[in-house]
Amino acid sequence: MTDTYLIAEILVTLGGLFLIGLVADLIGRHTPLPRVTLLLLVGFLIGPSFFDWLPVFTENWFPVLTDIALAMIGFLLGQKLTLPTLRQMGRSVLTMSISVVFLTSILVFSVLSLFGVSLEVALLLAGIAPATAPAATVDVVREYRAQGRFTDTLLGIVAIDDAWGLLVFSVLLAVTQALTGQGGASEVLVTSSWEIGGAMLLGLILGAPMAYLTGRILPGEPTQAEALGGVLLCAGLAVWLEVSYILAAIMLGAVVANLAKHHDRPFHAIEGFEWPFLVLFFLLAGASLHIEALAQIGLLGAGYIILRVVGRILGVRLGGWISGSDKETRRWLGLALLPQAGVAIGMALYASQHFPELEDIILPVILGSTVIFELFGPVVTRRVLIRMGEVQNN
């Protein structure tokens, strides 16, 4: 009887969450709010911060759904990294992505230190600030069918800037350990190098045979099995090998897009699978946002939010100026890069493990700012895409 009740509860929960996603999609078509923001808001309301309607077992779903959803997003982003595309706008994407990551980090560290924040806290927040939320950005682009050079540049930057962000975070974490007299700074750098390099190697190893299969099997269900199997295998091995599953999936997609004759088939297949997973992912992500964290954010959190926004804007403008990008792209692209979510929270938790004495400072700032960036970031991204004239159904 107990097993029967549990099965019924799981099925009812899944059905209810999928129908909520459908309603959010329909409402999003008639309001200025992207469906990402609506799903996060609904998840926030049905989560423990408000009505607490979600069963306890859904807490165990979130880590798995995060890996699956972000692996799918990474694979689709990899499609944008073909050689013709990189030749066309590779310099601007590379320059702006590097500029926005490093300038955001430098600005957060410099200003916080200037206003008396401890060196350790300033370094760690500077390392976390460049992280982005690729899932939210990509879903806004897809929901509004945004197309054009600006959109391609945005997706190109989102695809690679987490690699730079992870590198910056690793270096600053090691510097913080060295300054505080902790051992293991070199170990952090080695681990981070493996997380980035190992992820790219994994994507390359799995991408080559996947590219060979693509186009040699019939389209339809066989292609769906190939695409879903490849992405999930990549994500699972990445987690097992303790490398970045997002970067591994991006590399997987890039290899397939560059080597496969019929490279569009697996990407279309993943697009067909992706939305149900994203519905669950965004709803449970919203449920994980806590109002207490927002209340505890304080002046430090407010300063972090402002500095991160300014860093994104100035970083894009500097990188765009160096690479010769057009004026409108330099002016608006930074605002489209505001969403920040799971990667930043993961970095904050990792930093808290190494510096437990700073946990009460780092976690409230990152968790509280994540609420702001996740709820309002997609809205700003949508407005920017409309401003650039690349939204097809606004």
N, C-alpha and C positions, 0 to 999 in steps of 0.2 A: 504493500500500500504506500509505503514511504517512497519507494522508487517510482511508482506510478505518479505520485504527486510531484516529485522532483522533475520528471520528464515533462509533465504537463506545464509546470512553472517555467521551465526552460523554453518550451515551444511558444507559450503565451508571451514570454518576454521578448523572444526574437521577433514574433509576429508584430507585437506592439511597437517595437523599435523601428522595424522596417516601415510600418505605416506612418510613424512620426516623421521618418525621413521623406516619405512621399508628400505629406502635408507641408513640411518645410520647403520642399522643392516647389510646390504649387504657390505657396505664399511668397516665396522669393521672387517669383515672376511678376508680382504685382506690388512689390515694395522695394525701397532702395537698399534693403539688406541682402547681402549674399546668403545663399543657403548654408554656407559654412558657419557664419555668425548665428543664424537661426538655430542650427543644430547644436552649436555650443551653448547657446542660451537655454534651449530646452533641456539639454543635458545638465546644465547648471541648476535648473529649477527642479528636475526630478532626482538630482543627486543628494548627497548628505547635507549640503549647505542649506537646502530648503525643505522640500517635501519628503525626501528620502524614500522614494518609491521603488528604487531598483533593488532587486534581490542581492543578497550578499555575494552569491557566486559570480556575479558579473565583474567583481573586482579581479578575479582570476583571468577573465577574458582579455582585459585591456593590454597586458604586455604582449600577448600573442597577436592580437589585432593590430597593435602598433607596428610590430615587425612585418606583418603581411601587408598592411596598407602602405607603409613607407617604402617597402621593397617594390611594390607595384608602381608607386609614384617615381621612385628612382629609375626603374626600367623605362618608363615612359619619357622621363627627362633625358635619358641616354639617347633616345631617338633624335634629339635635337643636336647631338654632337657628331654629326657627320662631317667628313672632310670638306665637301663643298660649302656647308654652312659655316664651318670654322674659318675657311679661307675668306668668306664674305664678311664675317663680323668677328672673327676670332680675336683680333687684336683689341677691339673695343671691349668685348666681354671679359677677356683675361685681365686687361688693365683696370677696368672698373671694378671687377670682383676683388682683385688684390687691394685696390685703393680703398674700397668701402670697408673691407674687413680690418685693414691695418689702421685706417684713420679713425674708425669707430673705437677700436681698442685704445689707441693713443689718447683720444679725446677723453674717454671715460676715466682712464688712469690719471691723466694730467690734472683735470679739473677736480676730481674727487680728492686727490692728494693735496692740491692747492687749498682746498677747504677743510683740511684737517682730518680727513678719513685715514685710518691706519694704512700703512703701506701694503700689508697683507690683503686686507679687504679690497683695496683699490686694484691690486694686481689681479685678484681672482674675478672681480666683477668685470674688469677690462678683458679678461680671457673669455668670459661667457657672453658678453655683449654682442659679438659678431654673429652668433648663431641665428639661423633663420628657421622658418616653418615651411618647408617645400610643399607639404600636402595642402595647406590652406591656399597658398598662392596658385598652385596648379589647378585646384578645383575652381577657384574664381575664374581663371582663364577659360577653363572648359565649360563652366556653366553659362558664361556669356559669349562663348564661341569667339573669343578675341583672336584676331589674326593680324599680322603685320610685323614690320621690322622691330618696333618697340617691344611687342609681345615676345618675339623670338629672342631679343636681347635679354629681357627679363627672365625668361625661362633658362637661358644659357647661364646667366649669373647664378640663379638659384641652384642650378645643377652642380656648380663647382665651388661655390663660396663656403659650403660647410667643410670642404677639405681644408681650405685656408684657415677657417675658423677653428677647426680641430687642432691644426698645427700651432696656431697662436695660443690657444688654451693650454696645450701641452707644455709649450715653452714657458709661459707665465706661471703655470703650476710648479714646474721644476725650479724656476727662479724663486718663487715664494718658499719652497722647501729649503732651498739653499740659504736664503736670508734668515729663516727661522731656526737654522741649525739642524733641520731634519735630514736624515739620510734618504737615499733613494731617488734623488733628483735625476741621476743618469738612468735609473730604472724606468722612471716616468717617460723619459724621452725615447728609450728603446721600445717601450710598450706602445707609445703613440705612433712611432715610425712603423711598427708592425701593423697597427690598426689601419693606417692609411695604405701602406705599401702592400700588405697582405690582402686588403680588400680589392685593390686594383688587380693584383695577380689572380685572385679567385675569379673575378669577373671576366678576365681575359681567358683563363683556362676553361671556364664553363661556356663563355660566349662563342668560342671557335666551333665546337661541335654543334651548338644550337644554331649558329648561322648556317652550317652545312646542312642540317636537317630542314631548315625553313625553305620552303619552295619545293622540296623533294617529297613532301607528303601532301595529301589532299587538303584543300582549305575546308573550313568548317570545324567539326568536332575534333578531328585529329590535330589541327593547328591549335585549338583551345587547350587540349591536353599537353601539347608540347610547350606552349607558352606558360601556362600555369605551373606545369611541372618544373620548368627551368627556373622561373622566378622564385618559387617556394624552395627548391633545392638550394639555390644561391643564398636565400635568406637564412635557411637552416644551417648551412655550412658556415656562413659568416658568423652567426651567433655561437656556434660550436667552437670555431677557431678564434673567437673573440676579436674579430675585425669589424669595421663599420659596414653594416648590412646595406646602408643607403648608398655608400660609395661603391660597394660591390655590385649592387643592382644597376647603378648608373653605368658602370663599366660594362656590365653584361649587355645592357641596351645599346651602348655605343658600339660595341664590337659587332652585334647583330646588325645594327643599322648600316655599318660600313662594309661588312663582308657579305651579307645575304642578298641574293638576287631579288627575292620577294620579301624584303625586310619588313614591309608594312603589315603582313599577315599577323605575326605574333603581337604586334602593338595594338592592332584592332581587337584581337582576342582579349587582351588584358583590359582594354577599355570596357569591353562588355562585362567582365567580371568585377571590375574595380568598384563601382558605385555602392553595391550592398555592403562591402567591407568598409568603405569610407563612411557610410551612414552609422554603422556601429562604432567605428573609430571616433568620429567627431562627437557623437552623443556621449560616449564614455569618457572622452577627453574633457567635455564640458562638465560631466559629473565629478571629475577629479579636481576641478577648480574650486578652491575653498574661499569663502567670503572672509574667513578669519585672516588669511594671508593678505588680502587686500586691505583689511583694516590695520594691519601691522606694518604696512609698507613705509610710512613715515617720510621724513624729508629726504633720507638717503635714497629710498625707492623712487620718489618723485624726481630727484636729480638724475638718477640712473636712467629713467624713462626719457627725460628731456635730452640728456647727452647722447643716448643711443639714437634717438630720432635725428638730432643734429648731425651726428656722425655719419648716418646713412646718407643724408642729403649732401653734406660736404664731400664725402668720399666719392659718391657718384659724380659730382661736379668736377672734382679734381681728376679722377680717372678718365672721365669723358673729355675733358679739355686736353689731357695728354694724348689720348688716342684719336682726337679729332672727331668725336661724335657730334651729332647735330645739337643745336641749342635746346630744343624742346626735350630731347631725351635726357640731356644733362640736368635739366630743370626739374623733371617729374619722376625720373626712375627711382631715386632714393626713397620717395614716399611709398612706392609700390613694394618696397622690400622691408616693410615694418613687421609683418607677422613673425612671431617667435613662440615656440612651444616646446615639444618634447626633447629636442636636442639640448636646449638650454637647461631644462630641468634635470636632465641626465648629468650634464656638466656640474650643476650645482650640488647634486647628490654626491658625485664623485669627489668634488672639492671638500664637501663636508666630512666625508670619510677620512680624508687626509688631515683635515683641520677641524676636529670636532668642537674645539673651543670657539670657532667662528660660525658654527651651524645656525645659531639663533640670529645671526645677522644676514648671512648669505641666503638662506632658504626663504625667509619672508620677502626679501627684496625680489628674488627671481620668481617665486610663485605669485606674488602680488602683481608684478609687472607683466607676467605671462597672461594673467586675466585681462589686462588692458590691451596688450598687443594681439591676443587671439580674438577678442571680441571686436575691436575697432580696426585692427590691421587689414582684414579682408575688405571692410567697407571702404577704406582709403584706397586700397589696390583697385577696387572696382571703379571708384571715381576717377582715378588716374587713367585707367584704360578707356573710359568714356571720354575723358578730356583729350586723349590722344587719337580719338576717332577710330579705335580698333575693335570696339564692341559691336557685335552683329545683332544682338537682340536686347537692347536696353529699353 
